[in-house]
Each structure stands twice: as structure tokens, then as C-alpha cells.
């Protein structure tokens, strides 16, 4: 019975500490400005504001990193399956794998400030360069 009480206490402490951490984050994090309201010169930020962005990026990464790694892993598996089922067509696999694997794996304070966009789904694969067809001489039989 003693272990049950200890486990029950631990279960209730985790959500309370999570709520306290989120409330702290909301209090410390500053309100962001829209692009039209942004000052033309960079404004030096207070240490508390920088700490708020740092803490916010840590909290965001708790959820973002596992989601991105799972998405990339499933993209790799699906791309491999697409390669096998399409009889070895690399373009099919690349169209699945590239967007899943590319992109940002970590949220930084510059993402939270709006200086850089967060890229969850990466860019598609580059178009293959068409081979130059030489018009010199036709092949001899």
C-alpha cells in the first residue's frame, strides 16, 4: 500500500510541475510583433526576454523533436517501401523521402521570434538535370 501512495503522489506531481512550467513560460515570454509593427533597427533584448525565448524553445522542442524524428523515420520506411513496390524507381522513393527527412529538427529562439520560419516538411528533391543530347553525329550501327 505504501508503494501505491508513492506512485499516486508522483503521478499528481508531474502534471502540476508541467502546468507551473507552462505558466512560467507564458509569463516570461514576450508578446511578438507583427512584421508591420516591427522596428526598423534591431532592438537589444533584455536578459529576461532572451531567457524566455530560450525556455520557450526548450519547451517547444520537447514536443517538436519527437514529432519530426517520427515523421522522418516513417518517411524513410514509406520511401523504401515505395522503392520496392515501384520496381526500383528512385524518383518515387525520393519524392517521399526528401520532404520527410529535410527541414528543421530543432526549434531555436530565432524561430520563436519570427526571424526564421519553421520548416517541418522539407523541400522536394531537386529536378534531375536532363542529359545533354549531342547533335554531333548519330551513333554508327
Phi and psi restraints in degrees (value plus and minus 20) as a CYANA .aco file:
   2 UNK   PHI     -87.0   -47.0
   2 UNK   PSI     -60.3   -20.3
   3 UNK   PHI     -86.0   -46.0
   3 UNK   PSI     -56.4   -16.4
   4 UNK   PHI     -82.2   -42.2
   4 UNK   PSI     -64.5   -24.5
   5 UNK   PHI     -83.6   -43.6
   5 UNK   PSI     -59.8   -19.8
   6 UNK   PHI     -84.7   -44.7
   6 UNK   PSI     -63.8   -23.8
   7 UNK   PHI     -84.7   -44.7
   7 UNK   PSI     -61.6   -21.6
   8 UNK   PHI     -84.0   -44.0
   8 UNK   PSI     -58.6   -18.6
   9 UNK   PHI     -85.5   -45.5
   9 UNK   PSI     -60.9   -20.9
  10 UNK   PHI     -85.9   -45.9
  10 UNK   PSI     -57.7   -17.7
  11 UNK   PHI     -86.0   -46.0
  11 UNK   PSI     -56.7   -16.7
  12 UNK   PHI    -100.5   -60.5
  12 UNK   PSI     -44.2    -4.2
  13 UNK   PHI     -93.6   -53.6
  13 UNK   PSI     -55.9   -15.9
  14 UNK   PHI     -81.7   -41.7
  14 UNK   PSI     -71.8   -31.8
  15 UNK   PHI     -82.2   -42.2
  15 UNK   PSI     -54.7   -14.7
  16 UNK   PHI     -84.9   -44.9
  16 UNK   PSI     -63.1   -23.1
  17 UNK   PHI     -88.9   -48.9
  17 UNK   PSI     -52.8   -12.8
  18 UNK   PHI     -86.1   -46.1
  18 UNK   PSI     -63.0   -23.0
  19 UNK   PHI     -84.9   -44.9
  19 UNK   PSI     -62.4   -22.4
  20 UNK   PHI     -82.4   -42.4
  20 UNK   PSI     -62.4   -22.4
  21 UNK   PHI     -83.8   -43.8
  21 UNK   PSI     -61.9   -21.9
  22 UNK   PHI     -87.3   -47.3
  22 UNK   PSI     -59.6   -19.6
  23 UNK   PHI     -84.0   -44.0
  23 UNK   PSI     -61.9   -21.9
  24 UNK   PHI     -80.4   -40.4
  24 UNK   PSI     -64.2   -24.2
  25 UNK   PHI     -79.6   -39.6
  25 UNK   PSI     -64.7   -24.7
  26 UNK   PHI     -86.2   -46.2
  26 UNK   PSI     -53.5   -13.5
  27 UNK   PHI     -94.2   -54.2
  27 UNK   PSI     -62.3   -22.3
  28 UNK   PHI     -98.0   -58.0
  28 UNK   PSI     -54.6   -14.6
  29 UNK   PHI     -90.0   -50.0
  29 UNK   PSI     116.8   156.8
  30 UNK   PHI    -102.7   -62.7
  30 UNK   PSI     143.3   183.3
  31 UNK   PHI     -96.5   -56.5
  31 UNK   PSI     118.6   158.6
  32 UNK   PHI    -110.2   -70.2
  32 UNK   PSI     132.2   172.2
  33 UNK   PHI    -115.9   -75.9
  33 UNK   PSI     130.3   170.3
  34 UNK   PHI     -96.6   -56.6
  34 UNK   PSI     148.2   188.2
  35 UNK   PHI     -82.5   -42.5
  35 UNK   PSI     -52.9   -12.9
  36 UNK   PHI     -92.1   -52.1
  36 UNK   PSI     -49.2    -9.2
  37 UNK   PHI    -111.5   -71.5
  37 UNK   PSI     -26.2    13.8
  38 UNK   PHI     -87.9   -47.9
  38 UNK   PSI     118.5   158.5
  39 UNK   PHI     -89.8   -49.8
  39 UNK   PSI     132.5   172.5
  40 UNK   PHI     -93.9   -53.9
  40 UNK   PSI     -48.4    -8.4
  41 UNK   PHI    -123.3   -83.3
  41 UNK   PSI     124.5   164.5
  42 UNK   PHI     -84.0   -44.0
  42 UNK   PSI     116.1   156.1
  43 UNK   PHI    -120.6   -80.6
  43 UNK   PSI     112.9   152.9
  44 UNK   PHI     -92.8   -52.8
  44 UNK   PSI     111.5   151.5
  45 UNK   PHI    -114.7   -74.7
  45 UNK   PSI     130.1   170.1
  46 UNK   PHI     -91.1   -51.1
  46 UNK   PSI     132.6   172.6
  47 UNK   PHI     -78.5   -38.5
  47 UNK   PSI     -55.5   -15.5
  48 UNK   PHI     -86.5   -46.5
  48 UNK   PSI     -56.3   -16.3
  49 UNK   PHI     -87.9   -47.9
  49 UNK   PSI     -63.0   -23.0
  50 UNK   PHI     -81.9   -41.9
  50 UNK   PSI     -60.9   -20.9
  51 UNK   PHI     -83.8   -43.8
  51 UNK   PSI     -57.2   -17.2
  52 UNK   PHI     -83.2   -43.2
  52 UNK   PSI     -63.3   -23.3
  53 UNK   PHI     -85.5   -45.5
  53 UNK   PSI     -59.4   -19.4
  54 UNK   PHI     -83.5   -43.5
  54 UNK   PSI     -64.9   -24.9
  55 UNK   PHI     -85.5   -45.5
  55 UNK   PSI     -59.4   -19.4
  56 UNK   PHI     -82.9   -42.9
  56 UNK   PSI     -58.9   -18.9
  57 UNK   PHI     -88.7   -48.7
  57 UNK   PSI     -54.7   -14.7
  58 UNK   PHI     -84.9   -44.9
  58 UNK   PSI     -65.6   -25.6
  59 UNK   PHI     -84.8   -44.8
  59 UNK   PSI     -62.1   -22.1
  60 UNK   PHI     -83.9   -43.9
  60 UNK   PSI     -57.7   -17.7
  61 UNK   PHI     -90.2   -50.2
  61 UNK   PSI     -42.9    -2.9
  62 UNK   PHI     -79.4   -39.4
  62 UNK   PSI     -55.7   -15.7
  63 UNK   PHI    -116.7   -76.7
  63 UNK   PSI     -55.1   -15.1
  64 UNK   PHI     -93.9   -53.9
  64 UNK   PSI     -65.0   -25.0
  65 UNK   PHI     -81.1   -41.1
  65 UNK   PSI     -69.8   -29.8
  66 UNK   PHI     -80.9   -40.9
  66 UNK   PSI     -56.0   -16.0
  67 UNK   PHI     -86.2   -46.2
  67 UNK   PSI     -63.6   -23.6
  68 UNK   PHI     -88.5   -48.5
  68 UNK   PSI     -62.6   -22.6
  69 UNK   PHI     -85.0   -45.0
  69 UNK   PSI     -59.8   -19.8
  70 UNK   PHI     -84.4   -44.4
  70 UNK   PSI     -64.0   -24.0
  71 UNK   PHI     -81.8   -41.8
  71 UNK   PSI     -64.0   -24.0
  72 UNK   PHI     -85.3   -45.3
  72 UNK   PSI     -62.5   -22.5
  73 UNK   PHI     -83.2   -43.2
  73 UNK   PSI     -63.8   -23.8
  74 UNK   PHI     -86.8   -46.8
  74 UNK   PSI     -52.9   -12.9
  75 UNK   PHI     -86.2   -46.2
  75 UNK   PSI     -58.7   -18.7
  76 UNK   PHI     -84.9   -44.9
  76 UNK   PSI     -64.7   -24.7
  77 UNK   PHI     -84.5   -44.5
  77 UNK   PSI     -65.5   -25.5
  78 UNK   PHI     -85.3   -45.3
  78 UNK   PSI     -59.7   -19.7
  79 UNK   PHI     -83.5   -43.5
  79 UNK   PSI     -61.2   -21.2
  80 UNK   PHI     -84.0   -44.0
  80 UNK   PSI     -60.7   -20.7
  81 UNK   PHI     -86.0   -46.0
  81 UNK   PSI     -59.6   -19.6
  82 UNK   PHI     -83.4   -43.4
  82 UNK   PSI     -57.1   -17.1
  83 UNK   PHI     -83.9   -43.9
  83 UNK   PSI     -64.5   -24.5
  84 UNK   PHI     -88.0   -48.0
  84 UNK   PSI     -65.6   -25.6
  85 UNK   PHI     -92.3   -52.3
  85 UNK   PSI     -40.3    -0.3
  86 UNK   PHI    -116.7   -76.7
  86 UNK   PSI      -2.8    37.2
  87 UNK   PHI      42.5    82.5
  87 UNK   PSI      20.1    60.1
  88 UNK   PHI      65.2   105.2
  88 UNK   PSI       5.8    45.8
  89 UNK   PHI    -104.3   -64.3
  89 UNK   PSI      91.6   131.6
  90 UNK   PHI     -88.0   -48.0
  90 UNK   PSI     -50.0   -10.0
  91 UNK   PHI     -85.5   -45.5
  91 UNK   PSI     -53.5   -13.5
  92 UNK   PHI     -85.9   -45.9
  92 UNK   PSI     -66.7   -26.7
  93 UNK   PHI     -84.8   -44.8
  93 UNK   PSI     -62.4   -22.4
  94 UNK   PHI     -85.0   -45.0
  94 UNK   PSI     -55.7   -15.7
  95 UNK   PHI     -88.1   -48.1
  95 UNK   PSI     -39.3     0.7
  96 UNK   PHI    -113.8   -73.8
  96 UNK   PSI     -64.2   -24.2
  97 UNK   PHI     -93.4   -53.4
  97 UNK   PSI     -65.6   -25.6
  98 UNK   PHI     -75.9   -35.9
  98 UNK   PSI     -73.7   -33.7
  99 UNK   PHI     -82.3   -42.3
  99 UNK   PSI     -51.7   -11.7
 100 UNK   PHI     -93.2   -53.2
 100 UNK   PSI     -59.4   -19.4
 101 UNK   PHI    -106.4   -66.4
 101 UNK   PSI     -53.4   -13.4
 102 UNK   PHI     -99.3   -59.3
 102 UNK   PSI     144.1   184.1
 103 UNK   PHI      97.6   137.6
 103 UNK   PSI    -196.3  -156.3
 104 UNK   PHI    -107.4   -67.4
 104 UNK   PSI     114.9   154.9
 105 UNK   PHI    -121.9   -81.9
 105 UNK   PSI     -30.7     9.3
 106 UNK   PHI    -156.9  -116.9
 106 UNK   PSI     118.9   158.9
 107 UNK   PHI    -109.9   -69.9
 107 UNK   PSI     105.6   145.6
 108 UNK   PHI    -127.7   -87.7
 108 UNK   PSI     145.7   185.7
 109 UNK   PHI     -78.6   -38.6
 109 UNK   PSI     -50.9   -10.9
 110 UNK   PHI     -87.2   -47.2
 110 UNK   PSI     -49.1    -9.1
 111 UNK   PHI     -86.9   -46.9
 111 UNK   PSI     -62.4   -22.4
 112 UNK   PHI     -89.1   -49.1
 112 UNK   PSI     -50.8   -10.8
 113 UNK   PHI     -96.2   -56.2
 113 UNK   PSI     -34.2     5.8
 114 UNK   PHI      68.5   108.5
 114 UNK   PSI      -9.4    30.6
 115 UNK   PHI     -95.9   -55.9
 115 UNK   PSI     -51.9   -11.9
 116 UNK   PHI    -150.6  -110.6
 116 UNK   PSI     122.2   162.2
 117 UNK   PHI     -98.7   -58.7
 117 UNK   PSI     132.0   172.0
 118 UNK   PHI    -106.9   -66.9
 118 UNK   PSI     104.5   144.5
 119 UNK   PHI    -129.7   -89.7
 119 UNK   PSI      82.2   122.2
 120 UNK   PHI    -105.1   -65.1
 120 UNK   PSI     -67.7   -27.7
 121 UNK   PHI    -120.6   -80.6
 121 UNK   PSI      99.9   139.9
 122 UNK   PHI     -93.7   -53.7
 122 UNK   PSI     158.8   198.8
 123 UNK   PHI     -92.3   -52.3
 123 UNK   PSI     130.9   170.9
 124 UNK   PHI     -87.6   -47.6
 124 UNK   PSI     146.5   186.5
 125 UNK   PHI     -84.2   -44.2
 125 UNK   PSI     131.5   171.5
 126 UNK   PHI     -86.6   -46.6
 126 UNK   PSI     128.6   168.6
 127 UNK   PHI     -86.3   -46.3
 127 UNK   PSI     116.9   156.9
 128 UNK   PHI     -86.8   -46.8
 128 UNK   PSI     122.2   162.2
 129 UNK   PHI     -92.2   -52.2
 129 UNK   PSI     105.7   145.7
 130 UNK   PHI     -86.3   -46.3
 130 UNK   PSI     119.6   159.6
 131 UNK   PHI     -91.5   -51.5
 131 UNK   PSI     121.1   161.1
 132 UNK   PHI     -92.6   -52.6
 132 UNK   PSI     103.2   143.2
 133 UNK   PHI    -113.3   -73.3
 133 UNK   PSI      97.7   137.7
 134 UNK   PHI    -101.5   -61.5
 134 UNK   PSI     115.9   155.9
 135 UNK   PHI    -118.1   -78.1
 135 UNK   PSI      -4.0    36.0
 136 UNK   PHI     -85.0   -45.0
 136 UNK   PSI     -97.9   -57.9
 137 UNK   PHI    -155.7  -115.7
 137 UNK   PSI     118.4   158.4
 138 UNK   PHI     -87.5   -47.5
 138 UNK   PSI     132.6   172.6
 139 UNK   PHI     -83.8   -43.8
 139 UNK   PSI     122.4   162.4
 140 UNK   PHI    -104.6   -64.6
 140 UNK   PSI     116.0   156.0
